[in-house]
Amino acid sequence: MDVRRSKHDTLGRLSVFELDALREAFKRSVRENNVTEIRWAEHAELFVKRAIGKKSRVLRA
């Protein structure tokens, strides 16, 4: 097993702490980008795609 991969990567699950951090980061992004509630779904999709892209770049390093 690749040492850079954690247990949650293998299982495809995130810890409560990781989910909380993502939630807080999303809320901060909403505030910083003045996203209205009606556009949250679209913003969330882009936010997750960017977060996954950043994570995969870290794992490849």
Sine and cosine of phi, psi and omega as CSV:
sin_phi,cos_phi,sin_psi,cos_psi,sin_omega,cos_omega
0.00,0.00,0.69,-0.73,0.03,-1.00
-0.91,0.42,0.82,-0.58,-0.04,-1.00
-0.91,0.42,-0.35,0.94,0.01,-1.00
-0.97,0.25,-0.28,0.96,-0.03,-1.00
-1.00,-0.04,0.76,-0.66,0.01,-1.00
-1.00,-0.06,0.09,-1.00,-0.02,-1.00
-0.86,0.51,-0.65,0.76,-0.04,-1.00
-0.93,0.36,-0.47,0.89,0.07,-1.00
-0.91,0.41,-0.67,0.75,-0.02,-1.00
-0.91,0.41,-0.65,0.76,-0.04,-1.00
-1.00,0.04,-0.21,0.98,-0.03,-1.00
0.96,0.27,0.44,0.90,-0.03,-1.00
-0.84,-0.54,0.45,-0.90,0.07,-1.00
-0.92,-0.40,0.50,-0.87,0.05,-1.00
-0.97,0.26,0.24,-0.97,0.05,-1.00
-0.87,0.50,-0.62,0.79,-0.01,-1.00
-0.92,0.39,-0.65,0.76,0.04,-1.00
-0.92,0.40,-0.66,0.75,0.03,-1.00
-0.89,0.45,-0.65,0.76,0.03,-1.00
-0.90,0.44,-0.67,0.75,0.02,-1.00
-0.89,0.45,-0.66,0.75,0.04,-1.00
-0.90,0.43,-0.67,0.74,0.02,-1.00
-0.87,0.49,-0.71,0.70,0.01,-1.00
-0.90,0.43,-0.65,0.76,0.02,-1.00
-0.90,0.43,-0.64,0.77,0.04,-1.00
-0.90,0.43,-0.72,0.70,0.02,-1.00
-0.87,0.50,-0.65,0.76,0.02,-1.00
-0.91,0.42,-0.66,0.75,0.02,-1.00
-0.89,0.45,-0.65,0.76,0.04,-1.00
-0.87,0.49,-0.72,0.69,0.00,-1.00
-0.91,0.42,-0.74,0.67,-0.07,-1.00
-0.90,0.43,-0.52,0.85,-0.03,-1.00
-0.98,-0.17,0.14,0.99,0.01,-1.00
0.75,0.66,0.74,0.67,-0.01,-1.00
-0.99,0.15,0.80,-0.60,0.04,-1.00
-0.98,0.22,0.39,-0.92,-0.04,-1.00
-0.84,0.55,-0.57,0.82,-0.03,-1.00
-0.91,0.41,-0.36,0.93,-0.03,-1.00
-0.97,-0.26,0.14,0.99,-0.03,-1.00
-0.86,0.51,-0.66,0.75,-0.04,-1.00
-0.87,0.50,-0.72,0.69,0.02,-1.00
-0.90,0.44,-0.70,0.72,0.00,-1.00
-0.90,0.43,-0.65,0.76,0.01,-1.00
-0.88,0.48,-0.66,0.75,0.01,-1.00
-0.88,0.47,-0.72,0.69,0.02,-1.00
-0.91,0.41,-0.64,0.77,0.01,-1.00
-0.87,0.49,-0.72,0.69,-0.01,-1.00
-0.91,0.41,-0.68,0.73,0.02,-1.00
-0.87,0.50,-0.67,0.75,0.03,-1.00
-0.92,0.39,-0.66,0.75,-0.01,-1.00
-0.90,0.44,-0.66,0.75,0.02,-1.00
-0.92,0.40,-0.65,0.76,0.02,-1.00
-0.88,0.47,-0.67,0.75,0.02,-1.00
-0.91,0.41,-0.67,0.75,-0.01,-1.00
-0.90,0.44,-0.69,0.72,-0.03,-1.00
-0.92,0.39,-0.53,0.85,0.06,-1.00
-0.92,0.39,-0.60,0.80,0.03,-1.00
-0.91,0.41,-0.67,0.75,-0.02,-1.00
-0.92,0.39,-0.52,0.85,0.00,-1.00
-0.97,0.23,-0.37,0.93,-0.06,-1.00
-0.94,0.34,0.00,0.00,0.00,0.00
